[in-house]
Amino acid sequence: MSRWLFCLAVVAVSSWSGGLQMSGSVAAADRPNVVIVITDDQGYGDCGFTGNEVVKTPNIDSLAAESSVLTDYHVAPTCSPTRSAFVTGHWTNRTGVWHTISGRSMLRDNEVTFGEIFSDAGYQTGMFGKWHLGDNYPYRAEDNGFTEVYRHGGGGVGQTPDFWDNAYFGGSYFHNGEAVKAEGFCTDVFFREGNRFIRECVEADEPFLGYIATNAPHGPLHAPQKYIDMYPEMKENVATFFGMITNIDDNVGQTRELLRELGVHDNTIFIFTTDNGTAGGASVYNAGMRGKKGSPYEGGHRVPFVMHYPKGGFATPRSDNTLCHAVDVVPTLLEMCGVDAPEKVKFDGTSIVSLLKGQADSSFDERMLITDSQRVIAPVKWRQSSVMQNKWRLINGKELYNIADDPGQENNVAKAHPDQVDSMRSFYDAWWAELEPTFSQTTEMTVGHPDHPVVTFTAHDWIGQAPPWNQAAIRAAAAVYPKKSKKAKDQKLSHNGHWAIQVHEAGKFEVALRRWPEESGVAIEAAVPPGEDVPGASAAYRTQSGRAIPVQSAEVRVDGKSVASKMVGQGDSVVTMEIELSEGSHQLAPVFKIPTGEVGAYYCTLSRIGK
């Protein structure tokens, strides 16, 4: 079903349609359940148990006080890359995910997620909240092994692929591919749906893996007012950021209480972690680290990791300071749950069960790990990178720090330790040489596939053109009205972007071009008024006035060549054309012609004709 037809399926309240698909192959008592909570933009220092004396996280602190805690656990410095490593056990750059937009946030189809592995092993698998690894087939959570999916679009509520005019309260989310109306604050909604999934699995005596991935406390900064009011001494942005975290904390407590109520608490592996360094709390407390979200320094990628599992012996306080990484999560879960890895999958990570048990394990002493923040179309060697070994950190291939002596990474000791630098550079060189041949494998959105016959593309995934990645930018018509400059004033606008597509089978297709998403019902040339704001330090994306674009005609280009064009009539909300596509890889670039040049169609639906 087209994303823009989803609005026809919106219902008054969210509900599970059809219930769980029960396999009956594994009784719940035979293997542990798994609940994973991963938050967005909450750094290592944004918890009470890590030393922050301002933020209120009593439930997470209580969890940590009776769990195994990793204090030197690392991820990528931004969200999509971390999630790709976390769900696959592979380096982010191996998975094709090294950015958060521009077609580089889609998880390659040859990757195998823990959703697929656990589903194949007889588990029910649920994903709730932020996926951010692709919004089209075959990259969605529902294409990657999750039997129940309730998520927003793109990388956050109100971003371009999300349901139109979503803010952090109310709105609509995608349940197993169809839009449903929700009530309440987004974090509460995602935990509520995750808890419903848990309850249904327990009642059906099915083992489960629940992956609850919040978009909070990622900006824009919004929270129920009562949580903001808990921080009267803080500036509004920090108060809202911490309020979002305290709201998460309350939900963590409620989910743990539900597990107790259902009698599965002791047989459930409960993990709490985050996806990158802090985005909003560094001014208050950053655990003495340099850098924050996006940085190759420690504060950009060292995050909390807490694991609790009473039946397995993980219900007493343990702390381990061994270097670990998100790629270790999948192999660790497989060992703990007695689930076999797929035969052809070789993980970049390794099981860290021994560390979580508090056992000395010298095999980790000389281990090297790498994290980087590319955020470009094609990876660049050494860009925003950190090579890590024990307490050594090689930054961007040049700066060397020993965080045991220098936790703030202030004293570059590269000249004093040339052998250490050479060793770490050699490791990186070999790592890069192994991965580099895969970088050209563009993640292409499949069209014409019987499992996904109607595909909607959004400007979020433009390759080669700066994308308007959130709905404020869509409303502002960012590609049409760039920031004022002499160069912009004198030049004709051109669209240099495209969507990378893979045509499953040759045939005729209908292309539908839109300036506004289908569920908005707005005409192509129309302006739209600003929408209502919600509580918090930021303005909701929908409060941006929607500017009109003087569209005259539309054109569809495939592989750089015009294949169809059509005039756009007054009042048209969509312009459609028929094109033919051969099987295989193509670059699709639908554009609107305007007096000052052209602009890419922000939304485009492609559907096969005749099948």
C-alpha positions as CSV (number, residue, x, y, z in Angstrom):
1,M,0.0,0.0,0.0
2,S,1.3,3.5,-0.8
3,R,2.4,5.5,2.2
4,W,0.1,8.2,0.9
5,L,-2.9,5.9,0.8
6,F,-2.2,5.0,4.5
7,C,-4.3,8.0,5.5
8,L,-7.3,6.1,4.3
9,A,-6.6,3.5,6.9
10,V,-6.2,5.8,9.8
11,V,-8.3,4.8,12.8
12,A,-9.3,6.7,15.9
13,V,-6.9,4.8,18.2
14,S,-4.0,2.5,17.6
15,S,-4.7,-1.2,17.8
16,W,-3.2,-4.5,16.9
17,S,-4.8,-5.9,13.8
18,G,-5.1,-9.6,13.6
19,G,-3.0,-10.2,16.7
20,L,0.3,-12.0,16.9
21,Q,1.4,-14.5,14.3
22,M,2.1,-17.4,16.6
23,S,4.7,-19.9,15.5
24,G,4.3,-22.3,18.5
25,S,7.8,-23.6,17.9
26,V,9.5,-22.4,21.1
27,A,7.7,-22.3,24.5
28,A,8.4,-19.1,26.4
29,A,9.9,-20.9,29.4
30,D,12.6,-22.5,27.2
31,R,14.6,-19.4,26.3
32,P,14.9,-16.0,27.8
33,N,12.9,-13.1,26.5
34,V,14.7,-9.9,25.4
35,V,13.7,-6.3,25.9
36,I,16.0,-3.6,24.5
37,V,15.5,0.1,25.2
38,I,17.8,2.4,23.1
39,T,17.3,6.1,23.3
40,D,18.3,8.8,20.8
41,D,21.0,11.5,21.6
42,Q,21.3,10.6,25.3
43,G,25.0,10.5,26.2
44,Y,27.0,8.7,28.8
45,G,26.7,11.6,31.2
46,D,22.9,12.0,30.9
47,C,22.1,9.4,33.6
48,G,22.2,9.7,37.3
49,F,24.1,6.4,37.8
50,T,27.0,7.8,35.6
51,G,27.4,10.8,37.8
52,N,24.9,13.4,36.6
53,E,23.5,15.1,39.7
54,V,20.8,17.1,37.9
55,V,19.0,14.7,35.6
56,K,16.3,12.5,37.3
57,T,16.6,8.9,36.2
58,P,15.7,6.9,39.3
59,N,14.4,3.8,37.4
60,I,17.4,3.6,35.1
61,D,19.7,4.1,38.1
62,S,17.8,1.3,40.0
63,L,18.3,-1.0,37.0
64,A,22.0,-0.2,36.8
65,A,22.3,-0.9,40.6
66,E,21.3,-4.5,40.0
67,S,22.8,-5.2,36.6
68,S,26.0,-5.7,34.6
69,V,27.2,-2.3,33.4
70,L,29.8,-1.6,30.7
71,T,31.7,1.7,31.3
72,D,33.8,1.6,28.1
73,Y,31.1,0.7,25.5
74,H,31.1,2.5,22.2
75,V,28.8,3.2,19.2
76,A,28.9,5.5,16.2
77,P,28.7,9.2,16.8
78,T,25.3,9.5,15.1
79,C,22.1,7.5,15.1
80,S,21.5,5.5,11.9
81,P,25.1,4.1,11.8
82,T,24.9,3.0,15.4
83,R,21.6,1.2,14.8
84,S,22.9,-0.6,11.7
85,A,25.8,-2.0,13.8
86,F,23.6,-2.7,16.8
87,V,21.0,-4.8,14.9
88,T,23.5,-6.7,12.7
89,G,26.8,-7.1,14.5
90,H,28.6,-5.5,11.5
91,W,30.6,-2.4,11.1
92,T,28.4,0.5,10.1
93,N,30.4,1.1,6.9
94,R,30.0,-2.5,6.0
95,T,26.2,-2.2,6.2
96,G,26.0,0.7,3.8
97,V,24.8,3.0,6.6
98,W,27.2,5.8,7.2
99,H,24.9,8.8,7.1
100,T,21.4,9.7,8.4
101,I,20.0,11.0,5.1
102,S,20.8,11.0,1.3
103,G,20.2,7.3,0.7
104,R,22.9,6.4,3.1
105,S,20.7,5.5,6.0
106,M,19.3,2.3,4.4
107,L,20.5,-1.1,5.7
108,R,21.7,-3.2,2.8
109,D,19.4,-6.0,1.9
110,N,22.2,-8.7,2.4
111,E,22.4,-7.8,6.1
112,V,20.8,-10.0,8.7
113,T,19.2,-8.4,11.7
114,F,18.6,-9.8,15.2
115,G,14.9,-9.5,14.2
116,E,15.4,-12.1,11.5
117,I,17.6,-14.3,13.5
118,F,15.3,-14.4,16.5
119,S,12.2,-14.7,14.4
120,D,13.7,-17.7,12.6
121,A,14.4,-19.2,16.0
122,G,10.7,-19.1,17.0
123,Y,10.6,-15.8,18.8
124,Q,8.0,-13.1,18.3
125,T,9.9,-9.9,17.4
126,G,8.6,-6.4,17.9
127,M,10.1,-3.0,16.9
128,F,8.7,0.2,18.3
129,G,9.7,3.8,17.7
130,K,12.7,4.8,15.7
131,W,14.0,2.4,12.9
132,H,15.9,4.9,10.7
133,L,17.3,2.2,8.5
134,G,15.0,2.7,5.5
135,D,11.4,3.6,4.8
136,N,10.9,1.5,1.7
137,Y,11.1,-2.1,0.7
138,P,13.4,-4.0,1.4
139,Y,14.8,-1.8,4.1
140,R,11.9,-1.3,6.6
141,A,11.8,-3.1,9.9
142,E,8.9,-5.2,8.7
143,D,11.2,-6.4,5.9
144,N,13.9,-7.3,8.3
145,G,12.4,-10.0,10.6
146,F,10.1,-8.0,12.9
147,T,6.7,-9.6,13.3
148,E,5.2,-6.4,14.9
149,V,6.3,-2.9,13.9
150,Y,5.0,0.4,15.2
151,R,7.2,3.2,14.1
152,H,7.5,6.8,12.9
153,G,9.1,7.6,9.5
154,G,12.7,8.7,8.8
155,G,15.0,9.6,11.7
156,G,12.4,11.3,13.9
157,V,8.9,12.5,14.5
158,G,8.2,15.3,12.0
159,Q,11.0,14.4,9.6
160,T,10.3,14.3,5.9
161,P,9.3,10.6,5.6
162,D,7.1,10.8,8.7
163,F,3.3,11.2,8.5
164,W,2.5,14.7,7.6
165,D,2.3,17.3,10.3
166,N,3.3,14.9,13.1
167,A,4.7,16.6,16.2
168,Y,5.7,14.9,19.4
169,F,2.1,14.7,20.6
170,G,-0.8,12.9,18.9
171,G,-0.2,12.3,15.2
172,S,-0.1,9.1,13.2
173,Y,2.5,6.3,13.1
174,F,3.0,3.2,10.9
175,H,1.8,-0.1,12.4
176,N,2.9,-2.9,10.1
177,G,2.9,-0.5,7.2
178,E,-0.4,1.3,7.7
179,A,-1.0,4.6,9.4
180,V,-2.8,4.6,12.7
181,K,-3.8,7.6,14.8
182,A,-2.1,7.8,18.2
183,E,-2.9,9.7,21.4
184,G,-0.3,11.1,23.8
185,F,3.4,11.9,23.8
186,C,5.5,9.9,21.3
187,T,7.7,8.2,23.9
188,D,4.6,7.1,25.9
189,V,3.1,5.8,22.7
190,F,6.0,3.7,21.7
191,F,6.4,2.2,25.2
192,R,2.7,1.6,25.4
193,E,2.7,-0.3,22.1
194,G,5.8,-2.2,23.1
195,N,4.2,-3.2,26.4
196,R,1.1,-4.4,24.6
197,F,3.3,-6.6,22.4
198,I,5.0,-8.0,25.6
199,R,1.6,-8.7,27.2
200,E,0.2,-10.5,24.2
201,C,3.3,-12.6,23.8
202,V,3.3,-13.7,27.5
203,E,-0.5,-14.5,27.3
204,A,0.2,-16.6,24.2
205,D,3.2,-18.3,25.9
206,E,5.5,-17.1,23.1
207,P,9.1,-16.0,23.7
208,F,9.7,-12.5,22.5
209,L,12.3,-9.9,21.6
210,G,11.0,-6.3,22.0
211,Y,13.1,-3.5,20.5
212,I,11.9,-0.2,21.9
213,A,13.8,2.6,20.2
214,T,12.8,6.1,21.3
215,N,13.3,9.2,19.1
216,A,13.6,11.2,22.4
217,P,15.6,13.1,23.5
218,H,16.5,13.9,19.9
219,G,15.4,17.4,18.9
220,P,13.2,19.2,18.3
221,L,13.0,19.4,22.1
222,H,9.4,18.6,23.3
223,A,8.1,17.0,26.4
224,P,4.9,17.0,28.5
225,Q,5.1,20.2,30.5
226,K,5.2,18.4,33.9
227,Y,8.6,16.9,33.0
228,I,10.0,20.3,31.9
229,D,8.8,21.8,35.1
230,M,11.0,19.3,37.0
231,Y,14.1,21.4,36.1
232,P,13.2,25.0,37.0
233,E,16.9,26.0,37.5
234,M,17.9,24.9,34.0
235,K,17.7,26.8,30.8
236,E,14.6,25.9,28.7
237,N,16.5,23.8,26.2
238,V,18.3,21.7,28.9
239,A,15.1,21.5,31.0
240,T,13.3,20.1,28.1
241,F,16.1,17.7,27.1
242,F,16.3,16.4,30.7
243,G,12.5,16.3,30.9
244,M,12.4,14.0,27.8
245,I,15.0,11.7,29.5
246,T,13.0,11.6,32.8
247,N,9.9,10.7,30.8
248,I,11.9,7.8,29.2
249,D,12.9,6.8,32.7
250,D,9.3,6.6,33.9
251,N,8.5,4.4,31.0
252,V,11.5,2.1,31.7
253,G,10.1,1.7,35.2
254,Q,6.6,0.9,33.9
255,T,7.9,-1.7,31.5
256,R,10.0,-3.4,34.2
257,E,6.9,-3.4,36.5
258,L,4.9,-5.0,33.7
259,L,7.5,-7.8,33.4
260,R,7.1,-8.5,37.1
261,E,3.3,-8.4,36.9
262,L,3.4,-10.9,34.0
263,G,5.8,-13.2,35.8
264,V,8.6,-13.0,33.2
265,H,10.9,-10.5,34.8
266,D,13.5,-13.0,35.9
267,N,13.6,-14.7,32.5
268,T,13.9,-11.5,30.5
269,I,17.2,-10.0,29.4
270,F,16.6,-6.2,29.8
271,I,19.1,-3.9,28.1
272,F,19.3,-0.1,28.3
273,T,21.6,1.8,26.1
274,T,21.8,4.9,23.8
275,D,22.8,5.6,20.2
276,N,25.5,8.3,20.4
277,G,27.0,11.0,22.6
278,T,24.9,13.7,24.2
279,A,23.2,16.3,22.0
280,G,21.9,18.5,24.8
281,G,23.5,17.7,28.2
282,A,27.2,18.4,27.8
283,S,27.0,21.9,29.4
284,V,25.7,20.3,32.6
285,Y,27.8,17.0,32.8
286,N,29.7,15.0,30.3
287,A,31.6,12.6,32.5
288,G,34.8,14.5,31.9
289,M,34.9,13.6,28.2
290,R,35.7,15.7,25.2
291,G,33.2,16.0,22.5
292,K,29.5,15.3,22.0
293,K,27.2,13.9,19.3
294,G,29.0,13.7,16.0
295,S,32.5,14.0,17.4
296,P,35.3,11.4,17.0
297,Y,36.4,12.2,20.6
298,E,35.2,10.1,23.5
299,G,32.1,12.1,24.2
300,G,30.8,11.5,20.7
301,H,30.5,7.7,21.0
302,R,31.0,6.3,24.5
303,V,27.6,5.6,25.9
304,P,25.9,3.7,28.8
305,F,25.2,0.0,28.5
306,V,23.2,-1.8,31.2
307,M,22.2,-5.5,31.0
308,H,19.9,-7.3,33.6
309,Y,18.9,-10.9,33.5
310,P,18.1,-12.5,36.9
311,K,17.7,-16.1,35.7
312,G,21.0,-16.0,34.0
313,G,22.8,-14.6,37.0
314,F,22.9,-11.0,36.0
315,A,21.0,-9.4,38.9
316,T,23.8,-8.1,41.0
317,P,25.9,-4.9,40.5
318,R,28.9,-5.5,38.3
319,S,30.9,-2.9,36.3
320,D,33.4,-3.7,33.6
321,N,35.8,-1.3,32.0
322,T,36.8,-3.3,29.0
323,L,36.5,-1.8,25.6
324,C,33.4,-3.0,23.8
325,H,31.3,-1.9,20.8
326,A,27.7,-2.1,19.4
327,V,28.9,-4.9,17.1
328,D,29.1,-7.1,20.1
329,V,25.4,-7.0,21.0
330,V,24.1,-9.5,18.5
331,P,26.6,-12.3,19.2
332,T,26.2,-11.7,22.9
333,L,22.4,-12.1,22.7
334,L,22.7,-15.2,20.6
335,E,25.0,-16.9,23.2
336,M,22.7,-15.9,26.1
337,C,19.6,-17.1,24.4
338,G,21.0,-20.3,22.9
339,V,20.2,-19.1,19.4
340,D,22.4,-20.2,16.5
341,A,23.9,-17.6,14.2
342,P,23.0,-17.9,10.5
343,E,25.5,-20.2,8.8
344,K,26.9,-17.6,6.3
345,V,27.0,-14.7,8.8
346,K,30.4,-13.7,10.2
347,F,30.1,-11.0,12.9
348,D,32.5,-8.1,13.2
349,G,31.8,-8.2,16.9
350,T,32.2,-10.9,19.5
351,S,30.2,-12.2,22.5
352,I,31.0,-10.3,25.7
353,V,29.1,-12.6,28.0
354,S,32.3,-13.2,30.0
355,L,32.7,-9.5,30.6
356,L,29.1,-9.1,31.7
357,K,29.6,-12.0,34.1
358,G,32.6,-10.2,35.6
359,Q,35.1,-12.8,34.5
360,A,38.6,-11.8,33.6
361,D,39.2,-12.3,29.9
362,S,42.6,-11.5,28.5
363,S,41.4,-12.0,24.9
364,F,40.1,-8.5,24.9
365,D,43.3,-6.8,26.1
366,E,44.8,-6.1,22.7
367,R,41.6,-5.8,20.7
368,M,41.2,-2.9,18.4
369,L,37.9,-1.3,17.4
370,I,36.9,1.6,15.1
371,T,34.2,4.2,15.1
372,D,33.7,7.0,12.6
373,S,31.2,9.6,11.5
374,Q,31.2,9.9,7.7
375,R,28.0,11.8,7.0
376,V,28.9,12.1,3.3
377,I,27.7,10.2,0.1
378,A,31.0,8.2,-0.3
379,P,33.2,7.4,2.8
380,V,36.5,9.3,3.1
381,K,39.4,7.5,4.7
382,W,40.2,8.6,8.3
383,R,37.2,11.0,8.3
384,Q,36.1,11.8,11.9
385,S,37.5,8.5,13.0
386,S,38.7,6.9,16.3
387,V,40.8,3.8,16.4
388,M,40.6,2.3,19.9
389,Q,42.7,-0.2,21.8
390,N,42.4,-0.6,25.5
391,K,42.8,3.0,26.7
392,W,44.5,4.3,23.6
393,R,42.6,6.5,21.1
394,L,43.9,7.4,17.6
395,I,41.8,10.3,16.3
396,N,41.7,11.0,12.6
397,G,44.8,9.0,12.1
398,K,47.0,11.7,13.7
399,E,46.2,12.5,17.3
400,L,46.9,9.9,20.0
401,Y,45.5,10.0,23.5
402,N,45.7,7.7,26.5
403,I,42.4,8.2,28.2
404,A,43.5,6.4,31.4
405,D,45.8,9.4,32.0
406,D,44.0,12.0,30.0
407,P,40.2,11.3,30.0
408,G,39.5,14.7,28.5
409,Q,41.8,14.0,25.5
410,E,43.8,17.3,25.9
411,N,47.3,16.0,25.5
412,N,48.2,14.5,22.1
413,V,51.1,12.0,22.7
414,A,51.5,10.8,19.1
415,K,55.1,11.9,18.9
416,A,56.0,10.1,22.2
417,H,54.5,6.8,21.1
418,P,55.2,6.3,17.3
419,D,55.0,2.5,17.5
420,Q,51.5,2.7,19.0
421,V,50.4,5.1,16.2
422,D,51.9,2.8,13.5
423,S,50.1,-0.2,15.0
424,M,46.8,1.5,15.1
425,R,47.2,3.0,11.6
426,S,48.0,-0.4,10.2
427,F,44.9,-1.9,11.8
428,Y,42.8,0.9,10.3
429,D,44.4,0.5,6.8
430,A,43.6,-3.2,6.8
431,W,40.0,-2.5,8.0
432,W,39.5,0.2,5.3
433,A,41.0,-2.1,2.5
434,E,38.5,-4.8,3.5
435,L,35.5,-2.5,3.5
436,E,36.3,-0.1,0.7
437,P,35.2,-2.4,-2.2
438,T,31.6,-2.4,-0.7
439,F,31.2,1.4,-0.6
440,S,30.0,1.5,-4.3
441,Q,27.1,-0.8,-3.5
442,T,24.4,1.8,-3.4
443,T,21.3,0.9,-1.5
444,E,18.5,0.9,-4.1
445,M,14.8,1.0,-3.3
446,T,13.0,-1.8,-5.1
447,V,10.1,-1.0,-7.4
448,G,7.7,-3.3,-9.1
449,H,8.1,-6.1,-6.5
450,P,4.9,-8.1,-5.8
451,D,5.5,-7.7,-2.0
452,H,5.6,-3.9,-2.3
453,P,3.9,-2.9,-5.6
454,V,3.5,0.8,-4.7
455,V,6.5,2.8,-3.5
456,T,6.6,6.3,-2.2
457,F,9.9,8.3,-2.3
458,T,10.6,11.4,-0.3
459,A,13.2,14.1,-0.5
460,H,14.9,12.7,2.6
461,D,16.6,10.1,0.4
462,W,17.8,12.4,-2.5
463,I,21.3,11.5,-3.5
464,G,23.4,14.3,-4.9
465,Q,21.2,17.2,-3.8
466,A,21.0,18.5,-0.2
467,P,17.8,17.0,1.0
468,P,15.1,18.9,3.0
469,W,15.2,16.2,5.7
470,N,12.4,17.5,8.0
471,Q,8.9,18.9,7.4
472,A,9.9,22.4,8.4
473,A,12.3,22.4,5.4
474,I,9.5,21.0,3.2
475,R,7.2,23.7,4.3
476,A,9.9,26.4,3.7
477,A,10.6,24.9,0.2
478,A,14.2,25.0,1.1
479,A,15.5,23.9,-2.4
480,V,13.5,26.7,-4.0
481,Y,14.2,29.6,-1.6
482,P,17.8,29.1,-0.5
483,K,19.5,31.4,2.0
484,K,20.2,34.7,0.4
485,S,23.5,35.1,-1.4
486,K,24.7,36.8,-4.6
487,K,25.3,33.4,-6.2
488,A,21.8,32.1,-5.5
489,K,20.2,35.3,-6.7
490,D,21.8,35.2,-10.1
491,Q,21.7,31.5,-10.9
492,K,18.9,29.3,-12.3
493,L,17.9,26.6,-9.9
494,S,18.7,23.0,-11.0
495,H,18.0,19.7,-9.4
496,N,21.0,17.5,-9.2
497,G,19.6,14.7,-7.0
498,H,18.0,11.4,-7.7
499,W,16.6,8.3,-6.0
500,A,18.5,5.1,-6.6
501,I,16.0,2.4,-7.6
502,Q,16.1,-1.3,-8.5
503,V,13.4,-2.4,-10.9
504,H,12.3,-5.9,-10.0
505,E,10.8,-6.6,-13.4
506,A,10.6,-4.5,-16.6
507,G,7.3,-2.9,-17.4
508,K,5.1,0.2,-17.4
509,F,4.8,2.3,-14.3
510,E,2.8,5.3,-13.2
511,V,4.7,8.1,-11.6
512,A,2.9,10.5,-9.3
513,L,4.6,13.7,-8.4
514,R,3.7,15.8,-5.4
515,R,4.9,19.0,-3.7
516,W,3.0,18.1,-0.5
517,P,2.4,14.5,0.7
518,E,-0.9,12.8,-0.3
519,E,-2.4,12.8,3.2
520,S,-2.2,16.6,3.4
521,G,-4.6,17.0,0.5
522,V,-2.9,20.3,-0.5
523,A,-2.6,21.5,-4.1
524,I,0.9,21.6,-5.7
525,E,1.0,25.4,-6.1
526,A,-0.7,26.1,-2.7
527,A,0.8,27.6,0.5
528,V,-0.2,26.2,3.8
529,P,-0.7,27.9,7.2
530,P,1.5,27.2,10.2
531,G,0.3,24.4,12.5
532,E,0.0,24.3,16.2
533,D,3.0,24.2,18.5
534,V,3.5,21.7,21.3
535,P,5.3,22.1,24.7
536,G,9.0,22.4,24.8
537,A,12.0,24.5,24.0
538,S,11.8,24.1,20.2
539,A,9.2,25.1,17.7
540,A,7.4,22.1,16.2
541,Y,8.3,21.6,12.6
542,R,4.8,22.2,11.6
543,T,4.8,25.8,12.9
544,Q,6.8,26.8,9.8
545,S,4.6,28.5,7.2
546,G,4.3,26.5,4.1
547,R,5.5,28.5,1.1
548,A,3.9,28.2,-2.3
549,I,6.0,27.1,-5.3
550,P,5.0,28.5,-8.7
551,V,5.0,25.1,-10.5
552,Q,4.4,25.3,-14.2
553,S,5.1,21.8,-15.4
554,A,6.6,18.4,-14.4
555,E,9.2,16.2,-15.9
556,V,10.5,12.7,-15.1
557,R,14.1,11.9,-15.8
558,V,15.6,8.4,-15.7
559,D,19.3,8.0,-15.8
560,G,19.7,11.6,-16.7
561,K,17.3,11.6,-19.6
562,S,13.8,13.1,-19.8
563,V,11.3,10.3,-20.4
564,A,8.0,12.1,-19.7
565,S,6.6,15.6,-19.1
566,K,3.3,17.3,-18.4
567,M,1.8,20.6,-17.6
568,V,0.5,21.1,-14.1
569,G,-3.0,22.5,-13.8
570,Q,-4.3,25.0,-11.2
571,G,-5.6,23.1,-8.2
572,D,-3.8,19.8,-9.0
573,S,-2.5,18.1,-5.9
574,V,-0.7,15.5,-8.0
575,V,0.6,15.1,-11.6
576,T,0.8,11.6,-13.0
577,M,2.7,10.2,-16.0
578,E,3.4,6.8,-17.5
579,I,6.9,5.6,-18.1
580,E,8.6,2.4,-19.0
581,L,11.4,1.0,-17.0
582,S,13.8,-1.9,-17.8
583,E,14.8,-4.4,-15.2
584,G,17.8,-3.4,-13.1
585,S,19.4,-0.3,-11.5
586,H,18.3,3.2,-12.4
587,Q,18.4,6.8,-11.2
588,L,15.0,8.3,-10.9
589,A,14.7,12.2,-10.8
590,P,11.2,13.7,-11.1
591,V,11.2,17.5,-11.1
592,F,8.9,20.5,-11.2
593,K,9.7,23.3,-13.6
594,I,9.3,26.8,-12.1
595,P,10.2,30.3,-13.5
596,T,13.5,30.3,-11.8
597,G,14.6,26.8,-12.9
598,E,13.5,23.5,-11.4
599,V,13.1,21.7,-8.1
600,G,12.9,18.0,-7.3
601,A,9.5,16.6,-6.5
602,Y,9.5,16.3,-2.7
603,Y,7.2,13.3,-2.8
604,C,6.8,10.7,-5.6
605,T,4.9,7.5,-5.8
606,L,5.8,4.8,-8.3
607,S,3.4,1.9,-9.1
608,R,3.3,-0.8,-11.7
609,I,0.6,-0.6,-14.4
610,G,-1.2,-3.8,-15.4
611,K,0.0,-6.2,-12.6
